[in-house]
Amino acid sequence: QLQLLESGGGSVQSGNSLRLSCAASGGTLTGYQIAWFRQAPGKERQLVAGIRWSSDMTYYADSVKGRFTISKDGRKKLLYLQMNSLRPEDTAKYYCAARNMAMTTTQYEYWGQGTQVTVSS
């Protein structure tokens, strides 16, 4: 069974950058989609960016296109989210999550504990 652990969050000023990391352990990621989500207090959970682990196909929310980049180190089973030009509206708790693409359900099955990103104006 997969375990996911996020790191790299913190408090920064608007315009600065952060890189989040997600370490996967306990199983293979072959055939999985893995993604970054975020949720701010009082707001719905939002898909930020995702990647198909094997093919490297990526996707992004419109709000982060051109600013955020998702990438992976396949050998080390690490997922990254490079966040540039951060804005206060990016403030949220960020989670990594994974789902098996072979399953009928579209729900993400595995979740990390989250890491907080706070951007001040």
Order of alpha helices (4+ residues) and beta strands (2+ residues): beta-beta-beta-beta-beta-beta-beta-beta-beta-beta-beta
